[in-house]
């Protein structure tokens, strides 16, 4: 008998012939927000959280998105998610065509949309849809621009999760990529973009 078999045998002996009946899981947690999506208070809270995380937030109108993006991206190859609306794309941007990771990483910037934004945590959810693009698009270039519309901003995480497909390849972004070593020295750009710009369309 192996050690594994012996451990499992002891567990079976301890449990007896009948498995214990587990109490049902109580699921009475909050699943909706007090404020509707896009409420001005939620927009202000999202901006506050994102700026606290060292992201740059730009507010603009629906007709000013492309100009706002173009004014912030560095010069060079700007790659956009394939489903990003034409009105959001800066002049000269190229659509992501599944290029190899090494080429994508050398792009000057990436521009994507989001599935939802959570104000309480300052978190942007990208779900791999055509508007969000593939996960590599938001992780490899050093400069990322995410366009968020006011109606995509909800209060809490439960409300945010209720608006995405739970089996989608979710990427949750709360500010630029950063980590700290044991001496708490912040290092940016380790696991993703060093710079995050959020264009909030109101």
N, C-alpha and C positions, 0 to 999 in steps of 0.2 A: 504494500500500500504506500502510495506517495504521500508526501506532506500535504499536498492539496486535497487528496482524497480523505485524509484523516481530519483535516479542518472541516470539510464539508460534512463528514459523518457526525462530527461533534455538534455542528449547527443543527442538523436534522434531529439529533437526539434531544437537544435543548428545546427545539420547537415542538416536538411531539408529532402526533399524527395529523393534527389539524393546525392549519395556519391561522394566526391571529386575524381577527377582523379589524381592519383599519378604519378609523373614523373618516367620514367624508371631508374633503378639503373645502374649507369655507372660502368662497370667492366673492366676498362682498366688498372688495376694495373698489376704490374710485376708478371709473372708466371714462368719465367725461369731465370737462372743465366747467367752471362757473361762468367763464367768459366765452363768447363765441369766437371761432377762428377769425383772425384778422383784427380783433379788437385793438384800438390804439394803445391800451395799457399793455397788451401782450407784445406789440411791436416794440414799444419802449423797453420792456423787460428783455426781449431778445437782443436788442442793440446793446443794452447795458452788459449782459452776460458775455456777448461776443467780444466786445471791446475789453472787458476784464480779462479775457483769454488772449489778448493781444492780436485779435483779428481787426481788420479795417472794415468798417461798414459804411456803405454809400447808399443814401436814399435817393430814389429818382422816380419819375413818372413812367407809365408804360411806353411812351414814345422816346424815352431817353436811355433805354437800357444799353443799346449798342454803343452809344457815345460814352456812357459811363464806364463800360467795360474797356473800350479802346483807350480811355484816358488813364487807366490804371495798369494795364498789362505792360510788361517790359517789351522792348523791340525784339523781333525774332519770330520764330515759328509758334503761332498760337493755334492749339488744337482744341476743337470743340466737340462735344458729344453729338452723335449723329442725329439725335432727335431734337436738338436745341433749335427753337424757333429762329427763322431767318432774321427777325427784327431784333434778336438779342446778340447776333454775331457781329464782331468787329470786322471791318474791311480787311481782306487779306487772310482771314482765318481759314484753316483747313479742317475738314471733317475727319474725325478719327476713323481710320479704315482698318483697324486691327494691326497696325504696324508693330514690329517687334519691340519688346520692352526697352532695349537699349536705345532705340530711336525715340521712343516716347519719352524716356527719361531726359533726353537732351533737348526737348521742346522748351521754349521760353516760358510758356504758360499753358494751362488747360482751363477751359470754361465749361461748366456743367449747370444743369438745373438741379433741383432737389425734389424728393417725394413729399417731405414734410419737414417743418422746423419746430423744435420744442423750446418755448421761451424760458421756462424755469431753469433748464440746464444749458441753454445756449447751444443746443445740439442740432446739427443738420443731418437728415437721413437721406442717403443716396441708395437707391434700390436696384441698380443695374438696368433700369428701363432705358429706352433710347434717349430720354431727356437727361437722365443722370449719367449715362455712359457706363462702360465697363469699369470695374473696380480699379484697374491699373491706371486709368485716366486721372483719377482723383488722388492717386498715391505716388506716381513716379515723377511727374514734372515738379520742379521746385516752387512753382508759383501757381496757385489755384484760385479761380474765381467761381463762386457759386451764386447763381441768381435765384432769389426767393421772392415769390409773390405774397402779398399780404394775406390772401386767403389760405395759404399753406402754413401759417403760423398758429400753433395751438399752445395751450398752457403747459400741460404735463406730459410725462412719458407715456402713461396709459392711453391718452388721447392720440398721441403720435403713433404708437404701435397699432392702434385700431385702424389707422389709415394706410398701412403698408401690408404687403403680402408676407406672412410670417416665414415662408420658405424662400423668399427672395434673398439674393446675396447682399445683405444690408451692410453699408459702411456708415458709421456714425462719426461725425466730425464735430469736435468742440474746440475751435481755434486751430492755429497752426500746430503741426507736429512738434512735440517737445517732451523732454524727459529730464530727470535730474539724477546726478550720481549720489554717492553716499554723503558727500559734503554739500548736497543741495545746490549744486551749481547747475543752472538751467542750460540745456543744450537744445537748440531748435533744429528741425529738419532731419531728425534721425530716422523716423519711421514714416515719413510722408513730407508734404510740402512745408517749406520753411515760412512761406507767406500765404495767408488766406485773406482774400477780399470777398466780402459778401455784398452783393448788390440787392438791396431791398426795394422791391417795386411796390409803391403805394399809390 
